[in-house]
Amino acid sequence: MITWMGELCEATSSLVDEQAEFEGLDVDASRPDTFAEVSLSQFLSGADRPLAQLAGRFTGLPPSGVPAADELAKSLGAGLERIVPEVQALAGDFGSNFGQEFGPLHDRARKLDELVDSVKPAGPDLPTLLAAEPRLAAAHDLSPNCRPDAESSTPAPDGPLPPAADGTDFGACADGTCQILVTGESKVKVGDLRFTISVTDETVTLKDSRAGGGSSEMRTGAGGEASWGRAGGQQLMMTVSGLNAEGAVLDFKTQ
């Protein structure tokens, strides 16, 4: 029961994060700019995959021995499965959102957010079940994954950095795939894409200065991901594998 409850808590926490993601974007609908367009493009691109995986985490839970708890997990999984086709239509293909105008991007992102927010338990929610079922409450209290201060899989900002496979050899990124250590501000070329990376102890910022004028920026933090590229061109995915005051370990992959 403790293991089952831990898996439910982890999945529920992931759902809460997905439902809060749109509100957490640094986007002001009254002041569209290039950074806002890139943020919305990143939000939309590939949004269906984590939701489909999350649905499987709920529906894949074995019977707990408490029918009401099983129904809770089943209803959340079914709710996610229900919205995935609509989310796929709104998200579009990876990279297809880059270069589109702010208005249509914001409308699609808002509709996608409303779909994710619509996923609710069909019956009693978890706090209600914990109050009514002593076995669930006991398992909840004993599971590290259900505690507010449970350790996250995301590296702590002040923790040690993982080793970077390519160290500070930025030339390893020429083929479009690399894992490098970046400190301060550096210019990097990954595949066909050139940009400047600025690292603080809390954020990683990518900035693309265009030859014809103007620029785009993308910011993320420890454990975060960023999609980058232009319509019809090479697309980049960056993952922050480690971040602290010393620098950032970044994984790059292009397609």
N, C-alpha and C positions, 0 to 999 in steps of 0.2 A: 504493500500500500504506500509506503514512504517513497519508493522509486516512482510509482505511478503518479503520485501527487507532485513530485518534483518535476516530472515531464509535463504535467498539466500546467504547473506554475510557469515553467519556461515558455511554453507555447502561448499562454495567456499574456505574458509579459511582451512577447514578440508581437502579438496582435495589437496590444496597446501602443507599442512603438510605431507600428505601421499606421495606426489611426491618427497618430499625432504628427506624422512626418510632414504633411502638407502645411500645417500650421507653423511648423518649425522652420520653414523656408524663409530666407531673408528676401521676401518679395513684397513690394507695395503695389497693389493693383492701380493706384492712382499715379504712380511714377515708374512706368516701364522703362527699363534700360537693358543694355546688353547682358549685364550680370544676371538680371532677373530672368531673361530669356534662357540663358545657359542653365540656371538653377531649375527652371521648369522642365527643360529638355532632359536634364539628368533625372528628375523625379519621374517623368513619364517613361523614359527608356528602360525597358526590362522590368517594369513594375509588376507584371503578371507572374514572373517566375518565383519570387519569394512568397507571393500569396498562395500559389499552387503548392509549393513545398510546405507552407504552414498548414494548409488544409490537410495534407497527409499526416502531419504530426498529430493533429487532433483525431482524425478518423483512424489512425493506425494504433491508437492506444488500446491495449487489451482490456477485457472486462475488469473493473476494479472491485466488484463485489457490492458496490453501492449503485443501484439502478439510476438514481437521480444524478449522480456524478457522471455515469456513462452517458446519460442523455445530454448533459451539459456539453461534454466533449464532442459528441456526435452532432449536436445542433450547430456548434461553432464551426466544425469542419464542413458541414453541409452548407452553411451560410457562405463560407469562403469559396467552396466549389461553385456555388450559384453565381457569384459575381465574376469569376475568373474570365469567362468568355467576353463579358462586357469590358472588363479591364484590359484584355488583350486588344480589343478594337480601339479603345481610347489611347492605349500606350503606343501602338504602332510598332514597326520594326525598329531594331536597335539602330540608332544613328539617324533615323528618318526625321526626328524632331529638330535637329540642329539646323539653324538658318531660318526657321519659321518665325512669323511675327508673334509678338507678345500676346495680343488679344486671343487668337485661337488657342495658343498654348495654355494660357491661363484658364480658359473655359473648359478645356479638356481635363486639365489637372484638377480643377474644382469638382467636376463631375466624377472623376476617379476617386477623389477624396470622399465624396458623398457616398459612393458605393462601398468603400472600405468601412466608413463609419456606420453603415447600415447593418453590419454583421453583429448581431446581439444574440445572447442565449434565448432559446425558445421558451425556457422555463426559468426556474430560480437561478440567479447568478452565483458565483463562487462564494462570496461572503455570506449569502443567505444559506447556502448548503453547509458551510462550516459551522454556522450557528445552530443548525438543526441536526447535524450528523457528528457525534463525538469521535467516531473513527476517522473521519476526514480531518477534523480539527486536530487530532493528535498527530496524524501523518503530516499535516501542514506545518505544525510546530517543530517537528523533528527533521523536516527536509531542508537542507541548506539552500536549495533553489527557491524556496518560498519565503526566505527571510529578506526584508528590505535591504539589508547590507550584504546580501550574498555576493560573492565574487563574480564579476563579469568576465566573459571570455575575451573582452576587449582589454588590451594591455593598459595598465595604469599609467597615466601621464608621467609620473615620477619613477616608474619602474625602469629596469635596464632595457636597452634596445636589443632586439634579436639581431643575430648576425645577418648582414646583407650579402647575398651570394656573389654579387659583383663589386662589393665594396664601394669605393668612390670612382670606379672606372665608368664614367658616363658613356664612353665609346661603346660599351657593351649593349647600349640601348639602340644602336643603329639598325639592328635587325627587327626592332619592334617589340622585343620581349627582354626584360631585365629586372633585377632587384638591386637597388642602389641606396647608399647612404647619402643624404643631402643635409648640409648644415648651412644656416644663414640664407643667402640668396645665390642661386646658380642658374645658368642658362643650360637647357637640356634639349637634345633632339632625339625623339623616339620615333623610329620609322621615318615617315615623311613630315612629322609634326614638330615644330620648334616652339618653345615657350620658356618663360622664366618661372622658377619655383622659389617661393619665399617661405621659410620655415620659422615658426616661433615654438614655444613650449606647448602651445595649445592648438595651433592651426597650421595647415599647409595650404598655400595659395598658389594657383597656377594662373599665369597671365600671358595672353597671346597678343603681341603687338603686331598689327597688320601693316603691310607695306603701303596700302592705300590710305592709312589713317585709322584711328579708332583701336579699341582693344576689348578683350573679353577676359573675365576673371571667374575662377571657381575656387571655393573654399570648402575645406572639410577638416575633420579632426581625427583623433586616434581611433583606429578601426573603421574609419569612413571610406567611402568609395566616391570616385568622380568619373564621369564620362565626358569625353572631349572629342571634338571633331567638327567637320562641316558636311553639309548635305552633299552626297556624291563623292566624298573623299574618304580618306582613311579615318577610322574611328579608334579611340583610345580609351582604355579602362585603367584607372589608377586605384590601387588599394593601399591605405596607410597601415602597414604591418606593425609599426612601432613609432612612438612619438614622445619625446621628452625635451628637456632643456638642452640636451646635447645635439639633437637633430631628429631626422625622420628616416625610417627605412620604408622605401616606396617600391611597390610592385607595379610594373607597367606591362600591359598587353595590348596589342593592336589587332585589328581585323578589318 
